[in-house]
Structure formats: C-alpha cells, structure tokens
Amino acid sequence: MNDNEGLNETEGFVENVLDDLIYEAAEDSNDGPLAPGPVLIEMAARALARMVLHYDFSPDETIKLAAGRFATILHEQVERLDARLPADLRLVE
C-alpha cells in the first residue's frame, strides 16, 4: 500500500458526495434548480473555514494549501482534456 492510497480513496468518496450534493441542489430546490457554481463555492469556503477553526491550520497555510491543490487539480484536468483532443487542437502551455 502506498501513502496516497488512503488519500485517493477519500478523494473519490468526496467527489462522489459532491456530485450527489450538486445533483440534489439542482433537482430538489423548492425555488427551482440552484446553479452548481455558488453551491460549490459555499462548500469550499466552509471547508476552508473548518480547517482554520477546527483543525488549527493558520489562514495563510490554509490558503496556500488550497491554492496549491486547486492548481494541481486544474493542471490534471487540462492534461486529461488535452489527451482527448485531436493533435491540431491540443493546448499549448
């Protein structure tokens, strides 16, 4: 077992839960469907606040970790998209 195995399991679980929450927000709102953007931003803000208030991370450390993780996820998604595009449409870094 490698060190990332538990993290990968947790990441998959969290993604599934987020997908379920987004679906429920879009389908079950009494006032019509909610846009997923504000829902995700609210959940991310609450998770970051929880890191500071409950897990004793400093605000600066929390921001740095979140920004680093965001950049990594975005880069991975761009690579996946790029791999599916025809050669003449690939993204250039």
N, C-alpha and C positions, 0 to 999 in steps of 0.2 A: 504494500500500500504506500503510495507516495503522499507527500504532505498536502497536496492540492485536492486529494480525493474527497475529503470531507467538505472542502470549500465548493468543489464542483457540484456535489450533491445538494448542498444548501442553495447554491446559485440557481440550480434547476428548479428546486422547490419554490424559491422566491419568485422566479419568473412565472411559474405556473399559477401561484397565488395572485400575482399582479395581473396576469391575463384574466383570471376569473373575476377579480375585482373590477377591472375595466369593463368586462362584458356585463357584469351586474349593474354597474353605474350607467352603462349605455342602454340597458334594457329595462331596468326596474324603477327608474325615476318617475315620480308622480307628475313632474313638470316637463316631461319629455326627456330624451336622452341627453346625458352630460357629455361634453367634449372630453376625450381622454387626456388632452394636454393639461388642463387645470387639475384634474384628479391626480395625475402622476406627479405634478409639481408639488401639490399638497402633501402627498405621501412621502416624497423625497425630503421636503422641508421638515416634516415631523420626524423622519428617521434621523436626520442630521441633528435636530434639536435633542432627540433622545440620546444620541452619542455624547453630547455635551452634558446634559442634565442627569443622565442615569449611569453612564459608563465612564465618566471622568476624563473624557478627551477634552483638550483645550479647543476653543473655537477655531484658532488658527490651524491646529493639527487636523481638525475635522474637515475644514475647507480644503486643505492641501490633499488629504486622502481622497475626498470626494472628487476633486478636480482631476487627480491622477487616475482614479478609477474610471471617470467619465471619458477621459482621453483614450484610455486603453480600450474600453468598450466601443467607442466610436471608431477607432482605428481598425478593430477587428471586424466591425460591420462593413466598413468601406472595403476592406480586403475581400470579404465574402461577396459583396456586390461586384467588385472588380473581377473576381474569378468567374462570375456568371456572364459577364458582358462579352460581346464579340471583340476581337483584338482591336478593331478600329474605333471602338467606343470606350476603351479602358481609361480609367482615371490616371492622371499623372501627378505624382507627388513632388 
